[in-house]
Amino acid sequence: MLRSLRDIILALCIMLAWGTGWLMLWTLSFYLTRNGQQAALFLPQGVYLALLIVLSRRFWPALILPPLAAMFWLHGEQLLTHHLMLVVPLMGTVCAWLAQHYWHRYPLYWQRLSLLIAAVTLNALLQTLILAPFLESPATLLVLASFTGGVLLTPFVYLVFEFLRQQHRYHLLGLDTSNPPLRTSLIIWCSLFFIIGIGTQMVLSPSLERLLLIVVFLPNVVMAWKFGWQG
């Protein structure tokens, strides 16, 4: 009974935080792309897919409902011009389910990061195949938006998740949690995928040079969180 109540409270908190976070990411994506459909596939998809993979499936409804509600509202405001965009959150669940199926079989950092990138790639291709025939945007821009957003943010979300998980584990063991370690290999792999995403975006779509602001901002968040002002 207490666990069920705790799960309900956690789900409500996730819905509230993720709902506002999704709208924030969509707004930033819209500023960069000037296209409502591409914005929905860009930054929000990277965080959404990572959360689906790293969190338990009992929290999936709390992750799926906020994007659906936000997209329904954006469609009513004519910021999303096609109702087919409402199926985008459901497509991510397919890729996340496949990734979770293999998640615990591969515990190494590079293996899990490879799984994340594979899920991002599959998600981008699936979305492009389904959406491209019905949207005015070129298929290349759709796959680029989804793939780049995933490569940029999915490893970053996993990096933060791993940091919090280690912090919680240290707390349960009664160890010092003031500075739980983040392995250098994890940071290197995340940085590598991050650079790949930026390179792809800059080569194929030079008009989005403002995305470089995110390159500076996201790593600084983790370093400042872990090392304070020195980070």
Rosetta blueprint (number, residue, H / E / L):
1 M L
2 L H
3 R H
4 S H
5 L H
6 R H
7 D H
8 I H
9 I H
10 L H
11 A H
12 L H
13 C H
14 I H
15 M H
16 L H
17 A H
18 W H
19 G H
20 T H
21 G H
22 W H
23 L H
24 M H
25 L H
26 W H
27 T H
28 L H
29 S H
30 F H
31 Y H
32 L H
33 T H
34 R L
35 N L
36 G H
37 Q H
38 Q H
39 A H
40 A H
41 L H
42 F L
43 L H
44 P H
45 Q H
46 G H
47 V H
48 Y H
49 L H
50 A H
51 L H
52 L H
53 I H
54 V H
55 L L
56 S L
57 R H
58 R H
59 F H
60 W H
61 P H
62 A H
63 L H
64 I H
65 L H
66 P H
67 P H
68 L H
69 A H
70 A H
71 M H
72 F H
73 W H
74 L H
75 H H
76 G H
77 E L
78 Q L
79 L L
80 L L
81 T L
82 H L
83 H H
84 L H
85 M H
86 L H
87 V H
88 V H
89 P H
90 L H
91 M H
92 G H
93 T H
94 V H
95 C H
96 A H
97 W H
98 L H
99 A H
100 Q H
101 H H
102 Y H
103 W H
104 H L
105 R L
106 Y L
107 P L
108 L L
109 Y H
110 W H
111 Q H
112 R H
113 L H
114 S H
115 L H
116 L H
117 I H
118 A H
119 A H
120 V H
121 T H
122 L H
123 N H
124 A H
125 L H
126 L H
127 Q H
128 T H
129 L H
130 I H
131 L H
132 A L
133 P L
134 F L
135 L L
136 E L
137 S L
138 P L
139 A H
140 T H
141 L H
142 L H
143 V H
144 L H
145 A H
146 S H
147 F H
148 T H
149 G H
150 G H
151 V H
152 L H
153 L H
154 T H
155 P H
156 F H
157 V H
158 Y H
159 L H
160 V H
161 F H
162 E H
163 F H
164 L H
165 R H
166 Q H
167 Q H
168 H H
169 R H
170 Y H
171 H H
172 L H
173 L L
174 G L
175 L L
176 D L
177 T L
178 S L
179 N L
180 P L
181 P L
182 L L
183 R L
184 T H
185 S H
186 L H
187 I H
188 I H
189 W H
190 C H
191 S H
192 L H
193 F H
194 F H
195 I H
196 I H
197 G H
198 I H
199 G H
200 T H
201 Q H
202 M H
203 V H
204 L H
205 S L
206 P H
207 S H
208 L H
209 E H
210 R H
211 L H
212 L H
213 L H
214 I H
215 V H
216 V H
217 F H
218 L H
219 P H
220 N H
221 V H
222 V H
223 M H
224 A H
225 W H
226 K H
227 F H
228 G H
229 W H
230 Q H
231 G L
